[in-house]
Amino acid sequence: MLSLLPALATQSVALIWKPSPDTNVAGYRIYYSTVSHSYATVISVGNVTNTAISNLADGTTYFFAATTTDSAGNESGFSNEASFTTAIAVIPNQSPTLDALGNLTIYQNAGSQSVALSGIAAGSSGENQVIKVTAVSSNPNLISKPTVNYASPNTTGTLIFKPSATLTGTAFITVTVNDGAKSNNIVTKKFAVTVIAASNPQAPRFSRTLADCYVTAGQTISLNVAVTGKAPFRYQWKFNGNNLPGATSATLTLKQVQANQAGAYSVAVSNGAGTTNSVPAILSVYPTTVGLMASNDRVIGGTAAAKLTSAMQANGQFTVTVTGIPGSNYVIQASSDLTNWTDLETNTAPFVFTDSNASKFNQHFYRAYLP
């Protein structure tokens, strides 16, 4: 009697049968096809009472029957027939993409500004959704509603905005890419626009400002800016708005960074013509131990260990989305027994890993580590 166990995977089925009482039985053969009682495929499975059939098509009904064989090759008639319909594989939507955008410093009443948008995509080469790109300003009085010029499926576009003619300050512009899927369909990038008074042209101006950054506890990081204007310049670095004693060089180096050093860093640059403050940059410190750590009421990140999100994919492939410290390399490993592990790929987080050999294993485990 042939019966079915729960499916091992979307394209696999497990079969189990009661052993024949015939003492001459030397083995079993499994017949199956997509047509009832007309079997196109046969496999010999030996003298066992269960097996798994893999590499079945998605959303298809299969019919199975078994026979016995003796040592001379004689074969019995068919057992009862069992049927099973495989699920329709759902390929998870990959998040759309957009390249990072750098912070800007401009003068009030500077006229319309154009920012290039690049790296726009639906997420993977197999996706062809219609992409929409929008942008909003956190301070509409300083930076009025930005205009996006983009046509799907192009990978580039432009963002146009105009600063106030009378106000100064900082506005954050958030650009959103939406591929229209039901889930995992949005990616956002934010950048700061600082509008300063059009004063003495010899006053300090930032030609390169600070950007948000990430470190693992114990690492060393250096923060620096590039300034134009009339030298010499004086620097004063700040942490969460407070002056850092002795931090008066063009570069701020933080050695063996600890959790309590996570927060907002900025620098004030001055000369005889005036003072200019940089846009704050957020330093996130990822602890090397599991769990969350906090500093100054700010959650500064989870463990440096990666987080894996998995989903079965069609054609016997298996995908794992790896998130961790942005920009850090993680190694993906796999094992069939949770004891012996094999390196499969090293990549920069966040990324999606696809194991094209997943269908070769009855079970497979995955993990990632930060070297």
GUFITI-791461 format. One line per 4 residues: number of its first residue (from 0); their letters; for each residue x negated, y, z negated of N, C-alpha, C. Coordinates in steps of 0.1 Angstrom, whole numbers, always signed. Layout:
<atoms>
NUM) a) X,Y,Z,X,Y,Z,X,Y,Z ~ ...
</atoms>
This chain:
<atoms>
0) mlsl) -9,-12,+0,+0,+0,+0,-9,+12,+0 ~ -7,+21,+10,-15,+33,+12,-8,+45,+6 ~ -15,+53,-3,-9,+65,-8,-19,+76,-8 ~ -14,+88,-11,-22,+100,-10,-25,+106,-24
4) lpal) -37,+111,-26,-41,+119,-37,-40,+134,-33 ~ -41,+143,-43,-41,+157,-39,-53,+160,-30 ~ -52,+169,-21,-62,+173,-11,-75,+177,-18 ~ -87,+173,-13,-99,+178,-19,-102,+192,-14
8) atqs) -98,+195,-2,-100,+208,+3,-90,+210,+14 ~ -90,+222,+20,-80,+225,+30,-80,+216,+42 ~ -92,+211,+46,-92,+202,+58,-96,+188,+54 ~ -93,+183,+42,-96,+170,+37,-84,+164,+30
12) vali) -84,+150,+30,-74,+143,+22,-80,+131,+16 ~ -76,+128,+4,-80,+116,-3,-70,+105,-2 ~ -74,+92,+1,-65,+81,+2,-69,+71,-8 ~ -58,+64,-13,-60,+53,-23,-51,+42,-20
16) wkps) -55,+29,-22,-46,+18,-19,-49,+7,-29 ~ -38,-1,-31,-39,-13,-39,-47,-24,-32 ~ -56,-31,-39,-64,-41,-32,-56,-53,-28 ~ -60,-59,-17,-53,-70,-12,-56,-82,-21
20) pdtn) -45,-90,-24,-48,-102,-32,-56,-113,-25 ~ -57,-112,-12,-65,-122,-4,-79,-122,-9 ~ -84,-134,-13,-98,-135,-18,-108,-135,-6 ~ -104,-136,+6,-113,-136,+17,-116,-121,+23
24) vagy) -109,-111,+17,-111,-98,+21,-125,-93,+19 ~ -132,-88,+30,-146,-83,+28,-146,-68,+30 ~ -136,-62,+34,-136,-47,+36,-123,-42,+41 ~ -122,-29,+43,-110,-22,+47,-113,-13,+59
28) riyy) -104,-11,+68,-105,-1,+78,-93,+9,+77 ~ -96,+21,+79,-86,+32,+78,-83,+37,+93 ~ -71,+37,+97,-67,+42,+110,-59,+55,+108 ~ -61,+65,+116,-53,+77,+115,-52,+84,+128
32) stvs) -42,+93,+130,-40,+100,+142,-29,+111,+138 ~ -27,+120,+148,-16,+130,+147,-3,+124,+152 ~ -3,+112,+157,+10,+105,+162,+13,+93,+154 ~ +25,+92,+149,+29,+81,+140,+28,+68,+147
36) hsya) +21,+58,+140,+19,+44,+145,+12,+43,+158 ~ +4,+54,+162,-4,+54,+174,-18,+60,+169 ~ -27,+52,+165,-39,+56,+158,-51,+58,+167 ~ -56,+70,+168,-67,+72,+177,-80,+71,+171
40) tvis) -81,+71,+158,-94,+70,+151,-94,+59,+140 ~ -105,+52,+139,-106,+41,+129,-120,+43,+123 ~ -120,+41,+109,-133,+41,+102,-133,+29,+93 ~ -145,+22,+91,-147,+11,+82,-152,+17,+69
44) vgnv) -146,+14,+58,-150,+20,+45,-155,+11,+35 ~ -157,-2,+39,-163,-12,+30,-152,-17,+20 ~ -156,-25,+11,-147,-32,+1,-145,-22,-11 ~ -137,-12,-8,-134,-2,-18,-119,+1,-17
48) tnta) -113,+8,-26,-99,+11,-26,-96,+26,-26 ~ -105,+34,-21,-102,+48,-19,-113,+54,-10 ~ -109,+64,-3,-119,+71,+5,-113,+85,+8 ~ -122,+94,+14,-118,+107,+17,-120,+109,+32
52) isnl) -110,+115,+39,-111,+118,+53,-113,+134,+54 ~ -123,+138,+61,-126,+152,+62,-125,+157,+76 ~ -128,+170,+78,-128,+176,+91,-115,+175,+98 ~ -104,+176,+91,-91,+176,+97,-87,+190,+101
56) adgt) -79,+191,+111,-75,+204,+117,-65,+211,+107 ~ -65,+225,+107,-56,+232,+99,-42,+231,+103 ~ -33,+231,+94,-18,+231,+97,-14,+220,+106 ~ -19,+207,+104,-16,+196,+112,-11,+184,+104
60) tyff) -1,+177,+109,+3,+164,+102,-5,+152,+107 ~ -10,+145,+98,-18,+132,+101,-11,+120,+96 ~ -12,+109,+103,-6,+96,+98,-17,+86,+96 ~ -16,+79,+85,-27,+70,+81,-22,+56,+78
64) aatt) -30,+45,+81,-26,+32,+78,-39,+24,+76 ~ -39,+13,+68,-51,+5,+65,-49,-9,+69 ~ -60,-16,+72,-61,-30,+75,-72,-36,+66 ~ -71,-49,+65,-82,-57,+58,-90,-64,+69
68) tdsa) -103,-67,+66,-111,-76,+74,-118,-86,+65 ~ -121,-98,+71,-129,-108,+64,-143,-108,+69 ~ -152,-117,+64,-166,-117,+68,-168,-121,+83 ~ -158,-127,+89,-159,-131,+103,-154,-120,+112
72) gnes) -149,-109,+107,-144,-98,+115,-129,-99,+118 ~ -122,-109,+113,-108,-110,+115,-101,-99,+107 ~ -90,-94,+114,-84,-82,+108,-69,-84,+106 ~ -64,-79,+95,-49,-80,+92,-41,-70,+100
76) gfsn) -28,-71,+98,-19,-61,+104,-20,-48,+95 ~ -13,-38,+100,-13,-25,+93,-6,-25,+80 ~ -10,-17,+71,-3,-15,+59,+9,-5,+62 ~ +16,-1,+51,+26,+10,+53,+18,+22,+58
80) easf) +26,+31,+64,+20,+44,+69,+22,+55,+59 ~ +12,+63,+57,+13,+75,+49,+10,+87,+57 ~ +16,+98,+54,+14,+110,+62,+10,+122,+53 ~ +3,+131,+59,-2,+143,+51,-3,+155,+61
84) ttai) +1,+167,+57,+0,+179,+65,-10,+188,+58 ~ -20,+191,+66,-31,+200,+60,-25,+215,+60 ~ -31,+222,+50,-27,+236,+49,-32,+245,+60 ~ -26,+256,+62,-31,+265,+72,-41,+274,+65
88) avip) -54,+273,+70,-65,+280,+63,-63,+295,+64 ~ -65,+302,+53,-64,+316,+53,-78,+322,+52 ~ -83,+328,+61,-96,+334,+61,-95,+348,+53 ~ -102,+349,+42,-101,+361,+34,-106,+373,+42
92) nqsp) -99,+384,+40,-103,+397,+46,-116,+402,+40 ~ -125,+406,+49,-137,+412,+44,-136,+427,+43 ~ -141,+432,+32,-140,+447,+30,-145,+455,+42 ~ -139,+466,+45,-144,+474,+56,-157,+481,+51
96) tlda) -165,+487,+60,-178,+492,+56,-179,+507,+60 ~ -187,+514,+53,-190,+528,+56,-204,+531,+49 ~ -213,+537,+57,-226,+540,+52,-225,+551,+41 ~ -234,+551,+31,-235,+561,+21,-236,+575,+26
100) lgnl) -231,+585,+19,-232,+599,+23,-240,+607,+13 ~ -249,+615,+17,-258,+622,+8,-251,+635,+3 ~ -256,+639,-9,-250,+652,-14,-256,+664,-6 ~ -248,+675,-6,-251,+687,+1,-251,+699,-8
104) tiyq) -260,+709,-5,-260,+722,-11,-259,+732,+0 ~ -249,+741,+0,-247,+751,+10,-243,+764,+4 ~ -243,+775,+12,-240,+788,+7,-226,+791,+9 ~ -220,+799,+0,-206,+804,+2,-205,+811,+15
108) nags) -193,+809,+21,-190,+815,+34,-200,+811,+45 ~ -204,+798,+44,-214,+793,+54,-208,+789,+67 ~ -194,+789,+67,-188,+785,+80,-185,+770,+79 ~ -179,+765,+90,-176,+750,+90,-188,+742,+90
112) qsva) -188,+731,+83,-199,+721,+81,-194,+708,+87 ~ -204,+701,+94,-201,+688,+100,-210,+678,+94 ~ -204,+666,+89,-211,+655,+83,-208,+643,+92 ~ -219,+636,+96,-218,+624,+104,-214,+612,+95
116) lsgi) -204,+605,+100,-200,+592,+94,-205,+581,+102 ~ -211,+571,+96,-216,+559,+103,-214,+547,+96 ~ -216,+536,+103,-214,+523,+96,-200,+519,+94 ~ -191,+524,+102,-176,+522,+100,-173,+508,+107
120) aags) -167,+499,+100,-164,+486,+106,-153,+480,+97 ~ -146,+470,+103,-135,+463,+97,-140,+453,+86 ~ -153,+450,+87,-158,+441,+76,-166,+429,+82 ~ -161,+423,+93,-169,+412,+99,-166,+412,+114
124) sgen) -174,+406,+122,-173,+406,+137,-160,+400,+141 ~ -154,+391,+133,-142,+384,+137,-129,+392,+134 ~ -130,+404,+128,-118,+411,+124,-117,+423,+134 ~ -104,+426,+138,-101,+436,+148,-90,+445,+143
128) qvik) -88,+447,+130,-78,+456,+126,-80,+471,+130 ~ -69,+478,+130,-70,+492,+133,-75,+500,+120 ~ -86,+507,+122,-92,+513,+110,-87,+528,+109 ~ -84,+532,+97,-81,+546,+94,-91,+552,+84
132) vtav) -96,+564,+87,-105,+571,+79,-99,+584,+74 ~ -99,+586,+61,-94,+598,+55,-104,+604,+45 ~ -101,+617,+41,-110,+623,+32,-102,+633,+23 ~ -106,+634,+11,-100,+644,+2,-111,+651,-6
136) ssnp) -108,+663,-11,-117,+671,-18,-112,+672,-33 ~ -121,+671,-42,-117,+672,-56,-114,+686,-61 ~ -119,+696,-53,-117,+710,-56,-112,+718,-43 ~ -99,+717,-40,-94,+723,-27,-97,+738,-27
140) nlis) -98,+745,-38,-101,+759,-38,-115,+762,-32 ~ -124,+753,-36,-138,+755,-32,-140,+749,-18 ~ -135,+737,-16,-136,+730,-3,-122,+726,+1 ~ -117,+733,+11,-103,+730,+16,-103,+716,+21
144) kptv) -91,+711,+25,-89,+697,+29,-98,+694,+41 ~ -107,+684,+39,-116,+680,+50,-108,+674,+62 ~ -114,+676,+74,-108,+670,+86,-117,+658,+91 ~ -111,+647,+94,-119,+635,+99,-115,+634,+114
148) nyas) -126,+633,+122,-125,+630,+136,-130,+616,+138 ~ -120,+606,+140,-124,+592,+141,-114,+585,+150 ~ -118,+576,+158,-109,+567,+166,-114,+553,+165 ~ -105,+544,+160,-107,+530,+158,-109,+524,+172
152) pntt) -118,+514,+174,-127,+508,+164,-141,+513,+164 ~ -144,+526,+167,-157,+531,+167,-164,+530,+154 ~ -177,+529,+154,-185,+528,+142,-189,+541,+136 ~ -187,+552,+144,-191,+565,+139,-179,+575,+140
156) gtli) -181,+586,+133,-171,+597,+133,-177,+609,+127 ~ -169,+620,+125,-174,+632,+119,-164,+637,+109 ~ -170,+644,+99,-162,+650,+88,-164,+665,+89 ~ -154,+673,+90,-155,+687,+91,-149,+694,+78
160) fkps) -156,+703,+72,-150,+711,+61,-156,+725,+61 ~ -150,+734,+54,-154,+748,+53,-154,+752,+38 ~ -165,+758,+33,-166,+762,+20,-158,+776,+18 ~ -155,+779,+5,-148,+791,+2,-158,+803,+5
164) atlt) -152,+814,+9,-160,+826,+12,-164,+834,+0 ~ -157,+831,-12,-159,+839,-24,-163,+831,-36 ~ -161,+817,-36,-163,+809,-48,-176,+801,-47 ~ -181,+798,-59,-193,+789,-60,-189,+777,-69
168) gtaf) -197,+767,-68,-194,+755,-77,-196,+742,-69 ~ -191,+731,-74,-193,+718,-69,-179,+711,-66 ~ -178,+705,-55,-166,+697,-51,-171,+683,-47 ~ -164,+673,-50,-167,+660,-46,-157,+656,-35
172) itvt) -163,+652,-23,-155,+647,-12,-155,+632,-12 ~ -143,+626,-12,-142,+612,-11,-137,+607,+2 ~ -145,+599,+9,-141,+594,+22,-136,+579,+21 ~ -124,+576,+26,-118,+563,+25,-117,+556,+38
176) vndg) -121,+544,+39,-119,+536,+52,-110,+525,+48 ~ -99,+523,+56,-88,+514,+53,-86,+505,+66 ~ -88,+492,+65,-86,+484,+77,-72,+478,+78 ~ -63,+482,+69,-49,+478,+70,-45,+465,+66
180) aksn) -55,+457,+60,-51,+443,+56,-43,+444,+43 ~ -38,+433,+38,-30,+433,+26,-38,+433,+13 ~ -51,+429,+14,-59,+430,+2,-74,+432,+7 ~ -82,+436,-3,-96,+438,+0,-98,+447,+13
184) nivt) -90,+457,+14,-89,+465,+26,-94,+479,+26 ~ -100,+483,+14,-104,+497,+13,-118,+498,+8 ~ -126,+507,+14,-139,+511,+8,-140,+526,+8 ~ -146,+532,-3,-147,+546,-4,-162,+550,-7
188) kkfa) -165,+561,-2,-178,+567,-5,-176,+582,-9 ~ -184,+586,-19,-182,+599,-24,-195,+607,-24 ~ -194,+620,-20,-206,+628,-21,-203,+642,-26 ~ -212,+649,-32,-210,+662,-38,-214,+673,-28
192) vtvi) -206,+683,-28,-209,+696,-20,-210,+707,-30 ~ -222,+712,-32,-224,+723,-41,-226,+736,-33 ~ -217,+746,-36,-217,+759,-30,-223,+769,-39 ~ -234,+775,-34,-241,+785,-42,-240,+799,-36
196) aasn) -242,+809,-44,-241,+823,-39,-252,+826,-29 ~ -248,+833,-19,-258,+837,-8,-266,+849,-13 ~ -276,+846,-22,-283,+856,-28,-297,+858,-22 ~ -307,+861,-30,-320,+863,-25,-325,+850,-17
200) pqap) -329,+851,-5,-334,+839,+3,-347,+833,-3 ~ -353,+840,-12,-365,+835,-18,-362,+826,-30 ~ -349,+826,-34,-345,+818,-46,-347,+803,-42 ~ -348,+795,-53,-350,+780,-50,-337,+775,-43
204) rfsr) -340,+766,-33,-329,+759,-26,-334,+744,-25 ~ -324,+736,-27,-327,+721,-26,-326,+716,-12 ~ -337,+711,-6,-336,+704,+7,-334,+689,+5 ~ -337,+684,-7,-333,+671,-10,-329,+671,-25
208) tlad) -317,+666,-28,-312,+666,-41,-312,+652,-47 ~ -306,+650,-59,-306,+637,-65,-294,+628,-61 ~ -296,+615,-62,-285,+606,-58,-284,+596,-70 ~ -272,+591,-71,-269,+580,-82,-278,+569,-80
212) cyvt) -283,+562,-91,-292,+552,-90,-290,+541,-101 ~ -296,+529,-99,-293,+518,-107,-307,+511,-111 ~ -308,+507,-124,-320,+500,-128,-315,+489,-138 ~ -324,+479,-139,-322,+469,-150,-330,+473,-162
216) agqt) -325,+471,-174,-332,+475,-186,-346,+470,-186 ~ -355,+479,-189,-369,+476,-190,-377,+481,-177 ~ -370,+485,-167,-377,+489,-155,-381,+504,-156 ~ -389,+509,-147,-393,+523,-146,-387,+529,-134
220) isln) -382,+541,-135,-376,+549,-124,-381,+563,-124 ~ -383,+568,-112,-387,+582,-110,-376,+590,-103 ~ -373,+602,-108,-363,+611,-101,-370,+623,-96 ~ -367,+628,-84,-374,+640,-79,-365,+646,-69
224) vavt) -368,+659,-66,-361,+667,-56,-371,+674,-48 ~ -366,+679,-36,-374,+688,-28,-368,+702,-28 ~ -377,+712,-29,-372,+726,-30,-379,+735,-20 ~ -371,+744,-15,-376,+755,-6,-374,+768,-13
228) gkap) -381,+778,-9,-380,+792,-15,-395,+797,-17 ~ -396,+806,-26,-409,+812,-29,-415,+805,-41 ~ -427,+799,-39,-434,+792,-50,-441,+803,-58 ~ -445,+800,-71,-444,+787,-78,-429,+785,-83
232) fryq) -426,+772,-86,-413,+769,-91,-415,+763,-105 ~ -405,+765,-114,-405,+760,-127,-393,+750,-128 ~ -395,+738,-134,-385,+728,-135,-381,+725,-149 ~ -368,+722,-151,-363,+718,-164,-353,+707,-162
236) wkfn) -357,+695,-166,-348,+683,-164,-338,+683,-175 ~ -326,+678,-172,-315,+677,-182,-309,+663,-182 ~ -304,+659,-194,-298,+646,-196,-284,+649,-202 ~ -273,+646,-195,-260,+649,-199,-258,+663,-203
240) gnnl) -265,+672,-195,-263,+686,-197,-273,+693,-207 ~ -281,+685,-214,-290,+690,-224,-304,+689,-219 ~ -312,+699,-222,-326,+699,-218,-334,+687,-224 ~ -342,+681,-215,-351,+671,-220,-364,+677,-224
244) pgat) -369,+676,-236,-381,+682,-241,-393,+677,-233 ~ -401,+686,-228,-413,+683,-220,-411,+679,-206 ~ -398,+678,-202,-396,+673,-188,-395,+685,-179 ~ -407,+690,-175,-408,+703,-168,-417,+701,-155
248) satl) -418,+689,-150,-425,+687,-137,-415,+684,-126 ~ -420,+684,-114,-411,+682,-102,-406,+668,-102 ~ -412,+659,-109,-407,+645,-109,-405,+641,-124 ~ -393,+634,-126,-390,+629,-139,-392,+614,-139
252) tlkq) -401,+609,-147,-404,+594,-147,-399,+589,-160 ~ -390,+579,-159,-384,+572,-171,-390,+558,-172 ~ -398,+555,-182,-405,+542,-183,-397,+533,-192 ~ -396,+520,-188,-390,+510,-196,-376,+515,-201
256) vqan) -368,+518,-191,-355,+524,-193,-346,+515,-202 ~ -339,+521,-212,-331,+514,-221,-316,+518,-219 ~ -307,+511,-225,-293,+514,-223,-289,+528,-227 ~ -295,+533,-238,-291,+547,-242,-296,+558,-233
260) qaga) -303,+554,-222,-308,+564,-213,-299,+565,-200 ~ -288,+557,-200,-278,+558,-189,-270,+571,-191 ~ -267,+577,-180,-260,+589,-180,-263,+598,-168 ~ -260,+611,-170,-261,+621,-159,-274,+629,-160
264) ysva) -282,+629,-150,-295,+636,-149,-294,+647,-139 ~ -299,+659,-142,-300,+670,-133,-312,+678,-136 ~ -315,+687,-127,-327,+696,-129,-324,+710,-125 ~ -329,+720,-133,-328,+734,-129,-342,+738,-124
268) vsng) -342,+745,-112,-354,+749,-106,-353,+765,-106 ~ -364,+771,-110,-363,+786,-111,-377,+792,-105 ~ -376,+804,-101,-388,+812,-97,-384,+827,-100 ~ -392,+836,-95,-390,+850,-98,-377,+855,-92
272) agtt) -371,+848,-82,-359,+853,-75,-346,+847,-81 ~ -347,+837,-90,-335,+831,-95,-336,+817,-99 ~ -325,+811,-103,-324,+797,-108,-314,+789,-100 ~ -317,+777,-97,-307,+768,-90,-306,+755,-97
276) nsvp) -294,+750,-100,-291,+738,-107,-288,+727,-97 ~ -293,+715,-98,-290,+704,-89,-277,+698,-93 ~ -271,+690,-84,-259,+682,-87,-264,+671,-96 ~ -256,+668,-106,-260,+657,-115,-259,+643,-108
280) ails) -269,+635,-111,-269,+621,-106,-267,+611,-117 ~ -259,+601,-115,-256,+591,-126,-266,+580,-125 ~ -273,+577,-136,-282,+566,-138,-275,+555,-145 ~ -273,+543,-139,-267,+532,-145,-277,+522,-149
284) vypt) -277,+517,-161,-286,+507,-166,-279,+494,-168 ~ -284,+484,-162,-278,+470,-163,-286,+462,-172 ~ -280,+458,-184,-287,+450,-193,-290,+436,-187 ~ -300,+429,-192,-304,+416,-187,-296,+405,-194
288) tvgl) -289,+409,-205,-281,+398,-212,-267,+399,-208 ~ -259,+389,-210,-245,+388,-206,-237,+397,-215 ~ -227,+404,-209,-218,+412,-216,-219,+427,-212 ~ -211,+435,-218,-211,+449,-215,-218,+457,-226
292) masn) -225,+468,-222,-231,+477,-231,-226,+491,-228 ~ -226,+499,-239,-221,+513,-237,-231,+523,-243 ~ -231,+535,-238,-239,+546,-243,-231,+559,-241 ~ -231,+567,-251,-224,+579,-250,-209,+578,-245
296) drvi) -203,+567,-250,-189,+564,-246,-188,+561,-232 ~ -198,+557,-225,-198,+554,-211,-202,+539,-209 ~ -193,+532,-202,-197,+518,-199,-208,+519,-188 ~ -219,+513,-191,-231,+515,-182,-233,+503,-173
300) ggta) -224,+494,-173,-225,+482,-164,-224,+469,-171 ~ -222,+459,-163,-221,+446,-168,-235,+439,-168 ~ -235,+426,-170,-248,+419,-170,-255,+421,-156 ~ -268,+419,-156,-275,+419,-143,-272,+407,-135
304) aakl) -266,+397,-141,-262,+385,-134,-252,+389,-123 ~ -252,+381,-112,-242,+384,-102,-229,+379,-105 ~ -218,+384,-99,-205,+379,-100,-201,+373,-86 ~ -197,+360,-86,-193,+353,-74,-178,+353,-73
308) tsam) -173,+356,-61,-159,+354,-57,-159,+345,-45 ~ -152,+334,-46,-152,+324,-35,-139,+322,-29 ~ -139,+318,-16,-127,+315,-9,-130,+305,+2 ~ -121,+294,+3,-124,+284,+14,-121,+291,+27
312) qang) -129,+288,+37,-128,+293,+50,-126,+282,+61 ~ -121,+285,+72,-119,+275,+82,-132,+269,+88 ~ -130,+258,+95,-141,+251,+102,-151,+246,+92 ~ -147,+241,+80,-156,+235,+71,-166,+244,+65
316) qftv) -164,+257,+66,-174,+267,+60,-168,+272,+47 ~ -177,+276,+38,-173,+282,+25,-180,+295,+23 ~ -173,+305,+19,-179,+318,+17,-179,+322,+2 ~ -189,+329,-2,-191,+334,-15,-194,+349,-14
320) tvtg) -186,+358,-20,-189,+372,-21,-198,+374,-34 ~ -209,+381,-32,-219,+383,-43,-219,+398,-47 ~ -216,+401,-59,-217,+414,-64,-226,+414,-76 ~ -234,+425,-78,-243,+426,-89,-248,+440,-89
324) ipgs) -261,+442,-92,-267,+455,-92,-268,+460,-78 ~ -261,+470,-74,-262,+475,-60,-276,+477,-55 ~ -279,+472,-44,-293,+474,-38,-303,+464,-43 ~ -300,+455,-52,-309,+445,-57,-308,+432,-50
328) nyvi) -319,+425,-49,-319,+412,-42,-314,+401,-51 ~ -305,+392,-46,-301,+381,-54,-303,+368,-45 ~ -306,+357,-52,-309,+344,-46,-296,+335,-48 ~ -291,+330,-37,-279,+321,-38,-285,+307,-38
332) qass) -280,+299,-47,-284,+285,-48,-272,+276,-48 ~ -274,+263,-44,-263,+253,-44,-268,+240,-50 ~ -259,+233,-55,-262,+220,-61,-250,+211,-59 ~ -252,+197,-58,-242,+188,-58,-239,+181,-71
336) dltn) -248,+183,-81,-247,+176,-94,-250,+186,-106 ~ -251,+199,-104,-253,+208,-114,-267,+206,-122 ~ -275,+198,-115,-289,+196,-121,-300,+200,-112 ~ -299,+196,-99,-309,+199,-89,-303,+210,-80
340) wtdl) -310,+222,-80,-305,+234,-73,-315,+237,-61 ~ -309,+241,-50,-316,+245,-38,-314,+259,-34 ~ -324,+267,-31,-323,+281,-27,-317,+281,-12 ~ -307,+289,-10,-301,+289,+3,-303,+303,+10
344) etnt) -303,+314,+3,-304,+327,+9,-308,+337,-1 ~ -316,+347,+3,-318,+359,-5,-313,+371,+2 ~ -305,+379,-5,-299,+391,+2,-297,+402,-8 ~ -293,+414,-3,-291,+425,-11,-277,+427,-15
348) apfv) -274,+428,-28,-260,+430,-33,-255,+444,-30 ~ -242,+444,-26,-233,+433,-25,-233,+427,-11 ~ -231,+414,-10,-231,+407,+3,-222,+395,+3 ~ -219,+390,+15,-211,+378,+16,-220,+367,+22
352) ftds) -220,+355,+15,-228,+344,+19,-218,+333,+25 ~ -221,+327,+36,-213,+317,+42,-222,+304,+43 ~ -217,+293,+37,-224,+280,+38,-217,+272,+49 ~ -224,+271,+61,-219,+264,+72,-219,+249,+70
356) nask) -227,+244,+60,-228,+230,+57,-219,+225,+46 ~ -210,+233,+42,-202,+229,+30,-194,+216,+32 ~ -189,+214,+45,-181,+202,+47,-189,+189,+46 ~ -202,+190,+45,-210,+178,+44,-210,+172,+30
360) fnqh) -204,+179,+20,-205,+175,+6,-191,+173,+1 ~ -190,+162,-8,-177,+160,-15,-174,+171,-25 ~ -185,+176,-31,-184,+187,-40,-197,+195,-40 ~ -196,+208,-42,-208,+217,-41,-206,+228,-51
364) fyra) -216,+231,-58,-216,+242,-68,-225,+253,-63 ~ -222,+266,-66,-230,+277,-62,-233,+286,-74 ~ -244,+293,-73,-248,+303,-83,-257,+312,-77 ~ -259,+324,-84,-269,+334,-79,-277,+339,-91
368) ylp) -289,+343,-88,-297,+349,-99,-305,+360,-93 ~ -309,+370,-102,-317,+381,-99,-331,+378,-102 ~ -340,+377,-92,-354,+373,-94,-361,+382,-104
</atoms>
